[in-house]
Amino acid sequence: MRRGPNQWCLLALAWLVLSGVTASSQERIFPFPTTEFELDNGLRVVGVDYDSPGIVAYYTVVRTGSRNEVEPGFSGYAHFFEHMMFRGTEKYPTDAYTDAVKRLGADSNAFTTDDWTAYHTVASADALETIIDLESDRFLNLDYSIDDYRTEAGAILGEYNLNFSNPVALLRESVRDLAYTTHPYKHTTIGLLEDIQAMPEHYDYSVEFYDRYYRPENCFIVVVGDFDPTELERLAEQYYGAWEPGDFEPTISVEPPQTEERTAEITWPNPTLPWMTIAYHAPAFSDETIDMPAMDVLSQLLFSQTSPLFQQLYLSDQVVDVLSGGAVDHRDPPLFEVLIRITKPDQIDYVRDTVLAEIERMKTEPVDPQLLADTKSAMRYSFASGLNSPGPIAETLGHYLQLTGDPETVNRVYELYDQVTADDIQATAARYFAETNRTVVVLTQEAE
């Protein structure tokens, strides 16, 4: 999925360098015309005019993720509802909903992150009213029994166990737990094992969670492709107009500044190469200040496949076979995470020290102006080239809507990317990559 501009491809950089292409700061990165309206209940609908004859993407953006799981003992419920919303209603029970989607030939699914949950469908444009009927019904009228609830809670436990057959899941859970003390980002999106195991006994809490967050003022509808804006507004009013707004506002704890380095060593019971995560508290998403865009550019300078660090550790020394780093856009300050798999278990210290030395170098040596320009252009090109069909366009716009609620955010933030300077890179590295702001977790194979 598109999680912001810190994910890009090496081919984009190579293409730009070879062709000499640069992006104009005057170009809008999101060029498609949009229309927006709001119903009396607070539901906002954003339509994007995109030339895709006969095809439409329909996204329901819920501004609720694991960030909203503020009560101890109740993690994982945002992800739980990603599953539960397919359990059906009185009008469209589970099988009827599934059959209707199949008859449309639609691609329909959902995902959950730390900050938001999205339900998405791509289908024939002439099925738009049917899609709206199906989606509005489950958002207004979701109905599930205690038995349904317990069955799905069991499925969530199975998903957790499957995820944690991979050592990276344990590594990421451990670094979150160590780096955060109070903020809900302390637990991963799927939730904590003990909370998931207790889920079957908390049916009443699940109903309360749904009642809190599945409300019109907490949601956006994003429609991209072949549709009539006037008809969309009529249908939205017809099908969503009776949806009653709520008034719940979660109290989300502010994470205090980290004041000393935190480290941990954990083990994995099965054969594995060593893994390491080096994490720093990073700036929250902003389309007004330079820190977050500068850190995204910095992540490419440090960890792209053209970077000196990658050339040394991966290609020359051949001591790592996974090396990546960056921070995903978040509403509150996330972690900038460096993920490394080390091919030679006796080289853990060397790899860590080499990465930290390169980070330190970015604080004191200004980046070459041409390299900086090429990096920013490649990031812009990669992002823009991904906006090539209704689904990715809707998901991208949904991502920025859940962050700020403003469709123009995507254009404003890319104006900031264009403005990132070598001085900004150095200042951002110095501000966030401090030893006192660092958390390091090393995972190795359990001794026999």
C-alpha angles and dihedrals in degrees: 000000000000109000098168136292099306089087113074140137134255091228091064091057093046092049093050094047093049095045099039091229118159128185120240115235087220094065118097108236090209101045101170121112113248135196125197137190136169128217122224090257092059099259110143122207123197120192124195120203105221127161102246106128111213096002131099134177118210120194128180109201116201112192091218129102138140086302086076095055096099103151117088112246096026107085122139099041097117089057090042091060091051083068099034094056088071092059093092141228137253090269096043112023116194096274093043092051091048092048092049092052091048092051089055091052085230130164103227131171145122143228139194131212136175091277110024149018123219132196113195140186132178114193147135113310092234088063093062096109091048090051091050091048092052096044098043091049095057093044093051100033112026108161127184136159128229088256091052089049094051092047091054092045087057090051090053090054089051090051091050091052091048092050091049093056082083117073091218090069091057091044093053093044090051097049092048091050092049099042097047126057105176114000118096089240082081087089126051123246096263090055136232120311095237091052093049091049089053094047097095090066096051105071092134092054090052090056089050092050091052091047092051102048110020092079129124097246089057095052143070129200114213118193121184131181135016110013141116111247094212092051091046091056092048092050093046091053092046097050104028102030094094093052106118119225123231135211107217118133118182120223104230115195118236112235110237118230115276110243104187140028114270122205137178139176118210133178137223120215096218132059111289142147114246117276128199135190122194110190136184130185105253136195120278118246114285135169090193107053129055101226099087096045090045091053091050091053089045091054090059093047090052104038112019118114090257094054122112090239093056091044091053104040101031105030106024107029094024091208096130134044097183121047123157138138141182148103124259117225110270135174090232128033108295131189124273098220128198110199119197135174112198118212096197112052092204091059100064094110092045092052093047093048093047092052092047091048091054090049089052090050090058088060095058109026118066114231117250108265094228092049090050092050093047092048094051092046092050091050091050093046093048092049094047094046090057091062091083106120139025096264099055091041092053092046093049093049090045089054092057094040091057090051100051110354090238122111090206092062092091092058094043094051092051090053085059091050089056089054098053110122135192088255090054090052092053094044093049092048091050093046099049108021095068121139090237089057094051132106121186125189123181122194120198137169114278112255114254 
